[in-house]
């Protein structure tokens, strides 16, 4: 049994996307350089995420920023204690 994990995170100015298999990074998306970094060693059969993985990660980043904006607006006037 294997564990596959995808993490996407964002702020208003930055973003991160990481795909892992069994707690080892497989690919990392570099949004600044606009490329996917394959972190798999050369001696293993590489896991493929398809040639559109950067576009998928960009879509996830856009959704993350949209959700961040909605959450910031919703929590703007909330008291620190309920």
C-alpha positions as a Markdown table, in Angstrom:
| # | Residue | x | y | z |
|---|---|---|---|---|
| 1 | Unk | 0.0 | 0.0 | 0.0 |
| 2 | Unk | 1.3 | 3.4 | -1.0 |
| 3 | Unk | 0.4 | 6.9 | 0.3 |
| 4 | Unk | -0.1 | 9.7 | -2.3 |
| 5 | Unk | -0.3 | 13.3 | -1.1 |
| 6 | Unk | -0.8 | 16.6 | -2.8 |
| 7 | Unk | -0.3 | 19.9 | -1.0 |
| 8 | Unk | -1.2 | 23.3 | -2.3 |
| 9 | Unk | -0.7 | 26.4 | -0.3 |
| 10 | Unk | -0.9 | 30.1 | -1.1 |
| 11 | Unk | -0.7 | 33.7 | 0.1 |
| 12 | Unk | -1.6 | 36.8 | -1.7 |
| 13 | Unk | 1.8 | 36.9 | -3.4 |
| 14 | Unk | 3.2 | 33.3 | -3.3 |
| 15 | Unk | 2.2 | 29.7 | -3.9 |
| 16 | Unk | 3.4 | 26.2 | -3.4 |
| 17 | Unk | 2.5 | 22.9 | -4.9 |
| 18 | Unk | 4.0 | 19.6 | -3.9 |
| 19 | Unk | 3.2 | 16.0 | -4.8 |
| 20 | Unk | 4.6 | 13.2 | -2.6 |
| 21 | Unk | 4.5 | 9.4 | -2.7 |
| 22 | Unk | 5.2 | 7.5 | 0.5 |
| 23 | Unk | 6.3 | 10.7 | 2.2 |
| 24 | Unk | 8.9 | 11.4 | -0.5 |
| 25 | Unk | 8.7 | 14.4 | -2.8 |
| 26 | Unk | 8.0 | 13.4 | -6.4 |
| 27 | Unk | 7.4 | 16.7 | -8.0 |
| 28 | Unk | 7.4 | 20.3 | -6.9 |
| 29 | Unk | 5.9 | 23.2 | -8.9 |
| 30 | Unk | 8.1 | 26.3 | -9.1 |
| 31 | Unk | 5.5 | 29.1 | -9.8 |
| 32 | Unk | 8.2 | 31.8 | -10.1 |
| 33 | Unk | 10.2 | 29.9 | -12.8 |
| 34 | Unk | 6.9 | 28.5 | -14.3 |
| 35 | Unk | 8.1 | 24.9 | -14.3 |
| 36 | Unk | 7.7 | 21.5 | -12.7 |
| 37 | Unk | 10.7 | 20.2 | -10.8 |
| 38 | Unk | 11.0 | 16.4 | -10.9 |
| 39 | Unk | 12.7 | 15.4 | -7.6 |
| 40 | Unk | 12.8 | 11.7 | -8.3 |
| 41 | Unk | 16.2 | 10.0 | -8.4 |
| 42 | Unk | 17.4 | 8.8 | -11.8 |
| 43 | Unk | 17.6 | 5.1 | -10.7 |
| 44 | Unk | 13.8 | 4.7 | -10.1 |
| 45 | Unk | 10.9 | 4.4 | -12.5 |
| 46 | Unk | 9.4 | 7.8 | -12.6 |
| 47 | Unk | 5.8 | 8.5 | -11.5 |
| 48 | Unk | 4.1 | 10.5 | -14.2 |
| 49 | Unk | 1.5 | 13.2 | -13.5 |
| 50 | Unk | 0.9 | 14.1 | -17.2 |
| 51 | Unk | 2.2 | 16.9 | -19.3 |
| 52 | Unk | -0.4 | 19.4 | -18.1 |
| 53 | Unk | 0.6 | 19.2 | -14.4 |
| 54 | Unk | 1.8 | 22.8 | -14.4 |
| 55 | Unk | -1.6 | 24.0 | -15.7 |
| 56 | Unk | -3.4 | 21.9 | -13.1 |
| 57 | Unk | -1.2 | 23.4 | -10.4 |
| 58 | Unk | -1.9 | 26.9 | -11.6 |
| 59 | Unk | -5.7 | 26.2 | -11.5 |
| 60 | Unk | -5.3 | 25.0 | -7.9 |
| 61 | Unk | -3.3 | 28.1 | -7.0 |
| 62 | Unk | -6.0 | 30.3 | -8.5 |
| 63 | Unk | -8.7 | 28.4 | -6.5 |
| 64 | Unk | -6.5 | 28.7 | -3.3 |
| 65 | Unk | -6.2 | 32.5 | -3.7 |
| 66 | Unk | -9.9 | 32.8 | -4.3 |
| 67 | Unk | -10.7 | 30.8 | -1.2 |
| 68 | Unk | -8.1 | 32.8 | 0.8 |
| 69 | Unk | -9.9 | 36.0 | -0.3 |
| 70 | Unk | -13.3 | 34.7 | 0.6 |
| 71 | Unk | -12.0 | 33.5 | 4.0 |
| 72 | Unk | -10.3 | 36.9 | 4.7 |
| 73 | Unk | -13.6 | 38.8 | 4.0 |
| 74 | Unk | -15.7 | 36.4 | 6.0 |
| 75 | Unk | -13.4 | 36.6 | 9.1 |
| 76 | Unk | -12.6 | 40.3 | 8.8 |
| 77 | Unk | -14.9 | 41.6 | 11.5 |
| 78 | Unk | -15.0 | 38.5 | 13.7 |
| 79 | Unk | -14.2 | 38.9 | 17.4 |
| 80 | Unk | -11.2 | 37.1 | 18.7 |
| 81 | Unk | -13.4 | 35.2 | 21.1 |
| 82 | Unk | -16.9 | 33.9 | 20.5 |
